[in-house]
Amino acid sequence: PTRLSTWGNPGMGSGGMGDVLAGVIGGLLAQHFPIMDAACVGVTLHGMAADRAAELDGERGTLAMDLMPHLRRLANLIY
């Protein structure tokens, strides 16, 4: 099945963003999320964190590490 995320922005086109996404999905898999759920939740968390980072500092110049505080807060909401 095809899934489409409505979260995220062009600022995510920078080095390390894919590594962050892979880490989020891997972390969810390590917590025994089913594969499709881990992928969907991971993409959503990643995009939402990027959108929150962009709201604070703008899209230009976004770094992968800028997502970390937002990812932590968002990930803790799913429990």
PyMOL Python script that loads the backbone (N, CA, C, O; Angstrom):
from pymol import cmd

cmd.read_pdbstr("""\
ATOM      1  N   PRO A   1       0.828  -1.205   0.000  1.00  0.00           N
ATOM      2  CA  PRO A   1       0.000   0.000   0.000  1.00  0.00           C
ATOM      3  C   PRO A   1       0.865   1.259   0.000  1.00  0.00           C
ATOM      4  O   PRO A   1       1.949   1.286   0.582  1.00  0.00           O
ATOM      5  N   THR A   2       0.374   2.276  -0.649  1.00  0.00           N
ATOM      6  CA  THR A   2       1.072   3.554  -0.705  1.00  0.00           C
ATOM      7  C   THR A   2       0.636   4.427   0.457  1.00  0.00           C
ATOM      8  O   THR A   2      -0.544   4.487   0.805  1.00  0.00           O
ATOM      9  N   ARG A   3       1.599   5.095   1.043  1.00  0.00           N
ATOM     10  CA  ARG A   3       1.317   6.039   2.124  1.00  0.00           C
ATOM     11  C   ARG A   3       1.934   7.378   1.738  1.00  0.00           C
ATOM     12  O   ARG A   3       2.958   7.409   1.056  1.00  0.00           O
ATOM     13  N   LEU A   4       1.333   8.471   2.159  1.00  0.00           N
ATOM     14  CA  LEU A   4       1.833   9.796   1.844  1.00  0.00           C
ATOM     15  C   LEU A   4       1.798  10.640   3.106  1.00  0.00           C
ATOM     16  O   LEU A   4       0.776  10.719   3.789  1.00  0.00           O
ATOM     17  N   SER A   5       2.908  11.257   3.402  1.00  0.00           N
ATOM     18  CA  SER A   5       2.979  12.135   4.568  1.00  0.00           C
ATOM     19  C   SER A   5       2.717  13.564   4.157  1.00  0.00           C
ATOM     20  O   SER A   5       3.182  14.015   3.110  1.00  0.00           O
ATOM     21  N   THR A   6       1.981  14.268   4.973  1.00  0.00           N
ATOM     22  CA  THR A   6       1.728  15.684   4.728  1.00  0.00           C
ATOM     23  C   THR A   6       2.660  16.558   5.565  1.00  0.00           C
ATOM     24  O   THR A   6       2.545  17.783   5.536  1.00  0.00           O
ATOM     25  N   TRP A   7       3.570  15.951   6.301  1.00  0.00           N
ATOM     26  CA  TRP A   7       4.509  16.660   7.154  1.00  0.00           C
ATOM     27  C   TRP A   7       5.855  16.774   6.454  1.00  0.00           C
ATOM     28  O   TRP A   7       6.189  15.952   5.601  1.00  0.00           O
ATOM     29  N   GLY A   8       6.615  17.781   6.809  1.00  0.00           N
ATOM     30  CA  GLY A   8       7.947  17.956   6.264  1.00  0.00           C
ATOM     31  C   GLY A   8       8.041  19.204   5.413  1.00  0.00           C
ATOM     32  O   GLY A   8       7.031  19.829   5.092  1.00  0.00           O
ATOM     33  N   ASN A   9       9.275  19.566   5.046  1.00  0.00           N
ATOM     34  CA  ASN A   9       9.497  20.797   4.302  1.00  0.00           C
ATOM     35  C   ASN A   9      10.819  20.707   3.543  1.00  0.00           C
ATOM     36  O   ASN A   9      11.599  19.786   3.787  1.00  0.00           O
ATOM     37  N   PRO A  10      11.087  21.630   2.640  1.00  0.00           N
ATOM     38  CA  PRO A  10      12.305  21.583   1.840  1.00  0.00           C
ATOM     39  C   PRO A  10      13.592  21.672   2.660  1.00  0.00           C
ATOM     40  O   PRO A  10      14.649  21.250   2.191  1.00  0.00           O
ATOM     41  N   GLY A  11      13.519  22.208   3.862  1.00  0.00           N
ATOM     42  CA  GLY A  11      14.702  22.281   4.714  1.00  0.00           C
ATOM     43  C   GLY A  11      15.256  20.916   5.074  1.00  0.00           C
ATOM     44  O   GLY A  11      16.381  20.809   5.562  1.00  0.00           O
ATOM     45  N   MET A  12      14.472  19.870   4.837  1.00  0.00           N
ATOM     46  CA  MET A  12      14.908  18.513   5.156  1.00  0.00           C
ATOM     47  C   MET A  12      15.892  17.975   4.117  1.00  0.00           C
ATOM     48  O   MET A  12      16.433  16.882   4.286  1.00  0.00           O
ATOM     49  N   GLY A  13      16.124  18.726   3.056  1.00  0.00           N
ATOM     50  CA  GLY A  13      17.040  18.283   2.011  1.00  0.00           C
ATOM     51  C   GLY A  13      18.475  18.603   2.359  1.00  0.00           C
ATOM     52  O   GLY A  13      19.175  19.244   1.575  1.00  0.00           O
ATOM     53  N   SER A  14      18.924  18.168   3.520  1.00  0.00           N
ATOM     54  CA  SER A  14      20.303  18.434   3.940  1.00  0.00           C
ATOM     55  C   SER A  14      20.927  17.153   4.488  1.00  0.00           C
ATOM     56  O   SER A  14      20.234  16.199   4.842  1.00  0.00           O
ATOM     57  N   GLY A  15      22.235  17.163   4.543  1.00  0.00           N
ATOM     58  CA  GLY A  15      22.973  15.978   4.967  1.00  0.00           C
ATOM     59  C   GLY A  15      22.569  15.491   6.346  1.00  0.00           C
ATOM     60  O   GLY A  15      22.423  16.283   7.277  1.00  0.00           O
ATOM     61  N   GLY A  16      22.392  14.201   6.469  1.00  0.00           N
ATOM     62  CA  GLY A  16      22.085  13.585   7.750  1.00  0.00           C
ATOM     63  C   GLY A  16      20.606  13.372   8.018  1.00  0.00           C
ATOM     64  O   GLY A  16      20.251  12.637   8.940  1.00  0.00           O
ATOM     65  N   MET A  17      19.735  13.999   7.236  1.00  0.00           N
ATOM     66  CA  MET A  17      18.303  13.845   7.487  1.00  0.00           C
ATOM     67  C   MET A  17      17.855  12.395   7.299  1.00  0.00           C
ATOM     68  O   MET A  17      17.054  11.887   8.084  1.00  0.00           O
ATOM     69  N   GLY A  18      18.361  11.741   6.279  1.00  0.00           N
ATOM     70  CA  GLY A  18      18.012  10.337   6.064  1.00  0.00           C
ATOM     71  C   GLY A  18      18.526   9.445   7.179  1.00  0.00           C
ATOM     72  O   GLY A  18      17.885   8.457   7.537  1.00  0.00           O
ATOM     73  N   ASP A  19      19.685   9.791   7.728  1.00  0.00           N
ATOM     74  CA  ASP A  19      20.224   9.031   8.857  1.00  0.00           C
ATOM     75  C   ASP A  19      19.325   9.169  10.080  1.00  0.00           C
ATOM     76  O   ASP A  19      19.095   8.200  10.804  1.00  0.00           O
ATOM     77  N   VAL A  20      18.824  10.371  10.302  1.00  0.00           N
ATOM     78  CA  VAL A  20      17.903  10.597  11.420  1.00  0.00           C
ATOM     79  C   VAL A  20      16.635   9.776  11.216  1.00  0.00           C
ATOM     80  O   VAL A  20      16.157   9.128  12.147  1.00  0.00           O
ATOM     81  N   LEU A  21      16.094   9.801  10.014  1.00  0.00           N
ATOM     82  CA  LEU A  21      14.887   9.028   9.724  1.00  0.00           C
ATOM     83  C   LEU A  21      15.133   7.532   9.942  1.00  0.00           C
ATOM     84  O   LEU A  21      14.312   6.845  10.549  1.00  0.00           O
ATOM     85  N   ALA A  22      16.261   7.039   9.447  1.00  0.00           N
ATOM     86  CA  ALA A  22      16.586   5.612   9.637  1.00  0.00           C
ATOM     87  C   ALA A  22      16.711   5.276  11.117  1.00  0.00           C
ATOM     88  O   ALA A  22      16.282   4.208  11.554  1.00  0.00           O
ATOM     89  N   GLY A  23      17.294   6.180  11.883  1.00  0.00           N
ATOM     90  CA  GLY A  23      17.427   5.954  13.321  1.00  0.00           C
ATOM     91  C   GLY A  23      16.093   5.933  14.037  1.00  0.00           C
ATOM     92  O   GLY A  23      15.877   5.117  14.932  1.00  0.00           O
ATOM     93  N   VAL A  24      15.201   6.821  13.650  1.00  0.00           N
ATOM     94  CA  VAL A  24      13.866   6.853  14.268  1.00  0.00           C
ATOM     95  C   VAL A  24      13.124   5.555  13.956  1.00  0.00           C
ATOM     96  O   VAL A  24      12.551   4.935  14.853  1.00  0.00           O
ATOM     97  N   ILE A  25      13.133   5.148  12.706  1.00  0.00           N
ATOM     98  CA  ILE A  25      12.447   3.911  12.319  1.00  0.00           C
ATOM     99  C   ILE A  25      13.096   2.713  13.006  1.00  0.00           C
ATOM    100  O   ILE A  25      12.395   1.831  13.503  1.00  0.00           O
ATOM    101  N   GLY A  26      14.424   2.674  13.038  1.00  0.00           N
ATOM    102  CA  GLY A  26      15.121   1.585  13.723  1.00  0.00           C
ATOM    103  C   GLY A  26      14.784   1.522  15.197  1.00  0.00           C
ATOM    104  O   GLY A  26      14.619   0.438  15.758  1.00  0.00           O
ATOM    105  N   GLY A  27      14.680   2.688  15.828  1.00  0.00           N
ATOM    106  CA  GLY A  27      14.305   2.727  17.243  1.00  0.00           C
ATOM    107  C   GLY A  27      12.905   2.199  17.487  1.00  0.00           C
ATOM    108  O   GLY A  27      12.657   1.514  18.480  1.00  0.00           O
ATOM    109  N   LEU A  28      11.998   2.512  16.591  1.00  0.00           N
ATOM    110  CA  LEU A  28      10.628   2.006  16.720  1.00  0.00           C
ATOM    111  C   LEU A  28      10.586   0.499  16.498  1.00  0.00           C
ATOM    112  O   LEU A  28       9.854  -0.215  17.183  1.00  0.00           O
ATOM    113  N   LEU A  29      11.375   0.017  15.537  1.00  0.00           N
ATOM    114  CA  LEU A  29      11.447  -1.435  15.317  1.00  0.00           C
ATOM    115  C   LEU A  29      12.024  -2.146  16.545  1.00  0.00           C
ATOM    116  O   LEU A  29      11.583  -3.238  16.903  1.00  0.00           O
ATOM    117  N   ALA A  30      13.002  -1.522  17.179  1.00  0.00           N
ATOM    118  CA  ALA A  30      13.600  -2.103  18.387  1.00  0.00           C
ATOM    119  C   ALA A  30      12.600  -2.167  19.532  1.00  0.00           C
ATOM    120  O   ALA A  30      12.760  -2.952  20.467  1.00  0.00           O
ATOM    121  N   GLN A  31      11.563  -1.333  19.451  1.00  0.00           N
ATOM    122  CA  GLN A  31      10.498  -1.345  20.458  1.00  0.00           C
ATOM    123  C   GLN A  31       9.335  -2.239  20.031  1.00  0.00           C
ATOM    124  O   GLN A  31       8.249  -2.197  20.609  1.00  0.00           O
ATOM    125  N   HIS A  32       9.593  -3.045  19.011  1.00  0.00           N
ATOM    126  CA  HIS A  32       8.643  -4.056  18.527  1.00  0.00           C
ATOM    127  C   HIS A  32       7.425  -3.496  17.802  1.00  0.00           C
ATOM    128  O   HIS A  32       6.369  -4.128  17.777  1.00  0.00           O
ATOM    129  N   PHE A  33       7.572  -2.312  17.214  1.00  0.00           N
ATOM    130  CA  PHE A  33       6.520  -1.817  16.328  1.00  0.00           C
ATOM    131  C   PHE A  33       6.512  -2.703  15.084  1.00  0.00           C
ATOM    132  O   PHE A  33       7.584  -3.090  14.618  1.00  0.00           O
ATOM    133  N   PRO A  34       5.361  -3.034  14.535  1.00  0.00           N
ATOM    134  CA  PRO A  34       5.328  -3.727  13.248  1.00  0.00           C
ATOM    135  C   PRO A  34       6.017  -2.857  12.178  1.00  0.00           C
ATOM    136  O   PRO A  34       6.032  -1.631  12.285  1.00  0.00           O
ATOM    137  N   ILE A  35       6.572  -3.491  11.171  1.00  0.00           N
ATOM    138  CA  ILE A  35       7.385  -2.772  10.179  1.00  0.00           C
ATOM    139  C   ILE A  35       6.650  -1.600   9.547  1.00  0.00           C
ATOM    140  O   ILE A  35       7.194  -0.496   9.506  1.00  0.00           O
ATOM    141  N   MET A  36       5.450  -1.796   9.061  1.00  0.00           N
ATOM    142  CA  MET A  36       4.717  -0.707   8.411  1.00  0.00           C
ATOM    143  C   MET A  36       4.394   0.405   9.397  1.00  0.00           C
ATOM    144  O   MET A  36       4.480   1.583   9.050  1.00  0.00           O
ATOM    145  N   ASP A  37       4.026   0.050  10.608  1.00  0.00           N
ATOM    146  CA  ASP A  37       3.745   1.061  11.627  1.00  0.00           C
ATOM    147  C   ASP A  37       5.000   1.855  11.954  1.00  0.00           C
ATOM    148  O   ASP A  37       4.942   3.078  12.077  1.00  0.00           O
ATOM    149  N   ALA A  38       6.136   1.175  12.096  1.00  0.00           N
ATOM    150  CA  ALA A  38       7.398   1.860  12.392  1.00  0.00           C
ATOM    151  C   ALA A  38       7.745   2.841  11.279  1.00  0.00           C
ATOM    152  O   ALA A  38       8.178   3.962  11.548  1.00  0.00           O
ATOM    153  N   ALA A  39       7.558   2.423  10.038  1.00  0.00           N
ATOM    154  CA  ALA A  39       7.858   3.302   8.910  1.00  0.00           C
ATOM    155  C   ALA A  39       6.931   4.512   8.902  1.00  0.00           C
ATOM    156  O   ALA A  39       7.397   5.641   8.745  1.00  0.00           O
ATOM    157  N   CYS A  40       5.641   4.301   9.067  1.00  0.00           N
ATOM    158  CA  CYS A  40       4.676   5.398   9.021  1.00  0.00           C
ATOM    159  C   CYS A  40       4.838   6.352  10.197  1.00  0.00           C
ATOM    160  O   CYS A  40       4.835   7.570  10.017  1.00  0.00           O
ATOM    161  N   VAL A  41       4.979   5.807  11.390  1.00  0.00           N
ATOM    162  CA  VAL A  41       5.157   6.653  12.573  1.00  0.00           C
ATOM    163  C   VAL A  41       6.494   7.385  12.478  1.00  0.00           C
ATOM    164  O   VAL A  41       6.580   8.568  12.805  1.00  0.00           O
ATOM    165  N   GLY A  42       7.530   6.686  12.033  1.00  0.00           N
ATOM    166  CA  GLY A  42       8.844   7.300  11.898  1.00  0.00           C
ATOM    167  C   GLY A  42       8.846   8.465  10.933  1.00  0.00           C
ATOM    168  O   GLY A  42       9.400   9.522  11.235  1.00  0.00           O
ATOM    169  N   VAL A  43       8.234   8.287   9.779  1.00  0.00           N
ATOM    170  CA  VAL A  43       8.158   9.369   8.789  1.00  0.00           C
ATOM    171  C   VAL A  43       7.357  10.535   9.346  1.00  0.00           C
ATOM    172  O   VAL A  43       7.722  11.692   9.138  1.00  0.00           O
ATOM    173  N   THR A  44       6.282  10.246  10.043  1.00  0.00           N
ATOM    174  CA  THR A  44       5.453  11.312  10.621  1.00  0.00           C
ATOM    175  C   THR A  44       6.221  12.084  11.688  1.00  0.00           C
ATOM    176  O   THR A  44       6.228  13.315  11.672  1.00  0.00           O
ATOM    177  N   LEU A  45       6.865  11.383  12.609  1.00  0.00           N
ATOM    178  CA  LEU A  45       7.646  12.056  13.651  1.00  0.00           C
ATOM    179  C   LEU A  45       8.751  12.912  13.038  1.00  0.00           C
ATOM    180  O   LEU A  45       8.960  14.054  13.446  1.00  0.00           O
ATOM    181  N   HIS A  46       9.447  12.360  12.068  1.00  0.00           N
ATOM    182  CA  HIS A  46      10.549  13.042  11.386  1.00  0.00           C
ATOM    183  C   HIS A  46      10.056  14.331  10.716  1.00  0.00           C
ATOM    184  O   HIS A  46      10.661  15.391  10.878  1.00  0.00           O
ATOM    185  N   GLY A  47       8.970  14.231   9.975  1.00  0.00           N
ATOM    186  CA  GLY A  47       8.422  15.398   9.296  1.00  0.00           C
ATOM    187  C   GLY A  47       7.886  16.438  10.254  1.00  0.00           C
ATOM    188  O   GLY A  47       8.089  17.636  10.052  1.00  0.00           O
ATOM    189  N   MET A  48       7.199  15.992  11.302  1.00  0.00           N
ATOM    190  CA  MET A  48       6.664  16.931  12.288  1.00  0.00           C
ATOM    191  C   MET A  48       7.790  17.657  13.014  1.00  0.00           C
ATOM    192  O   MET A  48       7.699  18.860  13.262  1.00  0.00           O
ATOM    193  N   ALA A  49       8.848  16.931  13.355  1.00  0.00           N
ATOM    194  CA  ALA A  49       9.992  17.549  14.029  1.00  0.00           C
ATOM    195  C   ALA A  49      10.639  18.590  13.116  1.00  0.00           C
ATOM    196  O   ALA A  49      11.027  19.664  13.576  1.00  0.00           O
ATOM    197  N   ALA A  50      10.755  18.277  11.836  1.00  0.00           N
ATOM    198  CA  ALA A  50      11.337  19.230  10.885  1.00  0.00           C
ATOM    199  C   ALA A  50      10.453  20.465  10.749  1.00  0.00           C
ATOM    200  O   ALA A  50      10.961  21.582  10.648  1.00  0.00           O
ATOM    201  N   ASP A  51       9.162  20.279  10.745  1.00  0.00           N
ATOM    202  CA  ASP A  51       8.253  21.425  10.656  1.00  0.00           C
ATOM    203  C   ASP A  51       8.357  22.309  11.894  1.00  0.00           C
ATOM    204  O   ASP A  51       8.315  23.535  11.795  1.00  0.00           O
ATOM    205  N   ARG A  52       8.491  21.686  13.052  1.00  0.00           N
ATOM    206  CA  ARG A  52       8.631  22.481  14.282  1.00  0.00           C
ATOM    207  C   ARG A  52       9.956  23.243  14.282  1.00  0.00           C
ATOM    208  O   ARG A  52      10.010  24.403  14.691  1.00  0.00           O
ATOM    209  N   ALA A  53      11.020  22.590  13.824  1.00  0.00           N
ATOM    210  CA  ALA A  53      12.322  23.269  13.741  1.00  0.00           C
ATOM    211  C   ALA A  53      12.242  24.448  12.779  1.00  0.00           C
ATOM    212  O   ALA A  53      12.804  25.509  13.050  1.00  0.00           O
ATOM    213  N   ALA A  54      11.550  24.272  11.662  1.00  0.00           N
ATOM    214  CA  ALA A  54      11.419  25.338  10.681  1.00  0.00           C
ATOM    215  C   ALA A  54      10.588  26.501  11.217  1.00  0.00           C
ATOM    216  O   ALA A  54      10.858  27.657  10.891  1.00  0.00           O
ATOM    217  N   GLU A  55       9.586  26.205  12.032  1.00  0.00           N
ATOM    218  CA  GLU A  55       8.771  27.265  12.632  1.00  0.00           C
ATOM    219  C   GLU A  55       9.629  28.169  13.510  1.00  0.00           C
ATOM    220  O   GLU A  55       9.414  29.380  13.562  1.00  0.00           O
ATOM    221  N   LEU A  56      10.595  27.581  14.195  1.00  0.00           N
ATOM    222  CA  LEU A  56      11.443  28.351  15.107  1.00  0.00           C
ATOM    223  C   LEU A  56      12.535  29.129  14.386  1.00  0.00           C
ATOM    224  O   LEU A  56      12.772  30.298  14.689  1.00  0.00           O
ATOM    225  N   ASP A  57      13.202  28.483  13.430  1.00  0.00           N
ATOM    226  CA  ASP A  57      14.404  29.073  12.841  1.00  0.00           C
ATOM    227  C   ASP A  57      14.365  29.214  11.326  1.00  0.00           C
ATOM    228  O   ASP A  57      15.347  29.663  10.735  1.00  0.00           O
ATOM    229  N   GLY A  58      13.273  28.850  10.684  1.00  0.00           N
ATOM    230  CA  GLY A  58      13.192  28.906   9.231  1.00  0.00           C
ATOM    231  C   GLY A  58      13.701  27.621   8.600  1.00  0.00           C
ATOM    232  O   GLY A  58      14.398  26.834   9.240  1.00  0.00           O
ATOM    233  N   GLU A  59      13.346  27.420   7.336  1.00  0.00           N
ATOM    234  CA  GLU A  59      13.731  26.203   6.635  1.00  0.00           C
ATOM    235  C   GLU A  59      15.186  26.225   6.190  1.00  0.00           C
ATOM    236  O   GLU A  59      15.864  25.198   6.237  1.00  0.00           O
ATOM    237  N   ARG A  60      15.664  27.371   5.764  1.00  0.00           N
ATOM    238  CA  ARG A  60      17.021  27.452   5.240  1.00  0.00           C
ATOM    239  C   ARG A  60      18.040  27.180   6.337  1.00  0.00           C
ATOM    240  O   ARG A  60      17.965  27.738   7.431  1.00  0.00           O
ATOM    241  N   GLY A  61      18.989  26.314   6.020  1.00  0.00           N
ATOM    242  CA  GLY A  61      20.061  26.009   6.956  1.00  0.00           C
ATOM    243  C   GLY A  61      19.705  24.987   8.018  1.00  0.00           C
ATOM    244  O   GLY A  61      20.462  24.805   8.971  1.00  0.00           O
ATOM    245  N   THR A  62      18.577  24.320   7.877  1.00  0.00           N
ATOM    246  CA  THR A  62      18.195  23.306   8.852  1.00  0.00           C
ATOM    247  C   THR A  62      19.203  22.166   8.832  1.00  0.00           C
ATOM    248  O   THR A  62      19.563  21.660   7.770  1.00  0.00           O
ATOM    249  N   LEU A  63      19.649  21.770  10.005  1.00  0.00           N
ATOM    250  CA  LEU A  63      20.571  20.651  10.159  1.00  0.00           C
ATOM    251  C   LEU A  63      19.835  19.482  10.798  1.00  0.00           C
ATOM    252  O   LEU A  63      18.845  19.669  11.506  1.00  0.00           O
ATOM    253  N   ALA A  64      20.321  18.296  10.545  1.00  0.00           N
ATOM    254  CA  ALA A  64      19.691  17.100  11.105  1.00  0.00           C
ATOM    255  C   ALA A  64      19.583  17.198  12.629  1.00  0.00           C
ATOM    256  O   ALA A  64      18.576  16.791  13.208  1.00  0.00           O
ATOM    257  N   MET A  65      20.605  17.729  13.269  1.00  0.00           N
ATOM    258  CA  MET A  65      20.583  17.808  14.735  1.00  0.00           C
ATOM    259  C   MET A  65      19.532  18.782  15.255  1.00  0.00           C
ATOM    260  O   MET A  65      19.158  18.719  16.426  1.00  0.00           O
ATOM    261  N   ASP A  66      19.053  19.679  14.400  1.00  0.00           N
ATOM    262  CA  ASP A  66      18.002  20.617  14.809  1.00  0.00           C
ATOM    263  C   ASP A  66      16.689  19.903  15.126  1.00  0.00           C
ATOM    264  O   ASP A  66      15.830  20.460  15.809  1.00  0.00           O
ATOM    265  N   LEU A  67      16.533  18.691  14.639  1.00  0.00           N
ATOM    266  CA  LEU A  67      15.301  17.933  14.865  1.00  0.00           C
ATOM    267  C   LEU A  67      15.258  17.253  16.228  1.00  0.00           C
ATOM    268  O   LEU A  67      14.179  16.916  16.716  1.00  0.00           O
ATOM    269  N   MET A  68      16.422  17.049  16.847  1.00  0.00           N
ATOM    270  CA  MET A  68      16.497  16.214  18.050  1.00  0.00           C
ATOM    271  C   MET A  68      15.575  16.635  19.199  1.00  0.00           C
ATOM    272  O   MET A  68      14.855  15.783  19.720  1.00  0.00           O
ATOM    273  N   PRO A  69      15.563  17.903  19.619  1.00  0.00           N
ATOM    274  CA  PRO A  69      14.674  18.233  20.743  1.00  0.00           C
ATOM    275  C   PRO A  69      13.194  18.025  20.403  1.00  0.00           C
ATOM    276  O   PRO A  69      12.391  17.675  21.268  1.00  0.00           O
ATOM    277  N   HIS A  70      12.854  18.242  19.149  1.00  0.00           N
ATOM    278  CA  HIS A  70      11.461  18.076  18.729  1.00  0.00           C
ATOM    279  C   HIS A  70      11.101  16.600  18.629  1.00  0.00           C
ATOM    280  O   HIS A  70       9.998  16.199  19.000  1.00  0.00           O
ATOM    281  N   LEU A  71      12.026  15.796  18.132  1.00  0.00           N
ATOM    282  CA  LEU A  71      11.781  14.351  18.048  1.00  0.00           C
ATOM    283  C   LEU A  71      11.546  13.763  19.433  1.00  0.00           C
ATOM    284  O   LEU A  71      10.656  12.936  19.632  1.00  0.00           O
ATOM    285  N   ARG A  72      12.347  14.199  20.371  1.00  0.00           N
ATOM    286  CA  ARG A  72      12.197  13.673  21.738  1.00  0.00           C
ATOM    287  C   ARG A  72      10.817  13.988  22.303  1.00  0.00           C
ATOM    288  O   ARG A  72      10.147  13.115  22.855  1.00  0.00           O
ATOM    289  N   ARG A  73      10.401  15.238  22.159  1.00  0.00           N
ATOM    290  CA  ARG A  73       9.079  15.620  22.685  1.00  0.00           C
ATOM    291  C   ARG A  73       7.956  14.867  21.980  1.00  0.00           C
ATOM    292  O   ARG A  73       7.033  14.365  22.621  1.00  0.00           O
ATOM    293  N   LEU A  74       8.044  14.797  20.668  1.00  0.00           N
ATOM    294  CA  LEU A  74       7.000  14.118  19.895  1.00  0.00           C
ATOM    295  C   LEU A  74       6.968  12.625  20.183  1.00  0.00           C
ATOM    296  O   LEU A  74       5.888  12.051  20.323  1.00  0.00           O
ATOM    297  N   ALA A  75       8.117  11.990  20.272  1.00  0.00           N
ATOM    298  CA  ALA A  75       8.169  10.551  20.536  1.00  0.00           C
ATOM    299  C   ALA A  75       7.566  10.225  21.898  1.00  0.00           C
ATOM    300  O   ALA A  75       6.935   9.181  22.059  1.00  0.00           O
ATOM    301  N   ASN A  76       7.751  11.087  22.856  1.00  0.00           N
ATOM    302  CA  ASN A  76       7.203  10.847  24.181  1.00  0.00           C
ATOM    303  C   ASN A  76       5.691  11.025  24.232  1.00  0.00           C
ATOM    304  O   ASN A  76       5.042  10.576  25.176  1.00  0.00           O
ATOM    305  N   LEU A  77       5.131  11.677  23.222  1.00  0.00           N
ATOM    306  CA  LEU A  77       3.675  11.828  23.157  1.00  0.00           C
ATOM    307  C   LEU A  77       2.963  10.557  22.713  1.00  0.00           C
ATOM    308  O   LEU A  77       1.771  10.395  22.974  1.00  0.00           O
ATOM    309  N   ILE A  78       3.682   9.646  22.042  1.00  0.00           N
ATOM    310  CA  ILE A  78       3.013   8.463  21.517  1.00  0.00           C
ATOM    311  C   ILE A  78       2.851   7.368  22.563  1.00  0.00           C
ATOM    312  O   ILE A  78       2.301   6.305  22.273  1.00  0.00           O
ATOM    313  N   TYR A  79       3.323   7.621  23.766  1.00  0.00           N
ATOM    314  CA  TYR A  79       3.177   6.609  24.825  1.00  0.00           C
ATOM    315  C   TYR A  79       2.171   7.029  25.837  1.00  0.00           C
ATOM    316  O   TYR A  79       1.920   6.301  26.798  1.00  0.00           O
TER     317      TYR A  79
END
""", "prot")
cmd.dss("prot")
cmd.show_as("cartoon", "prot")
cmd.util.cbc("prot")
cmd.orient("prot")
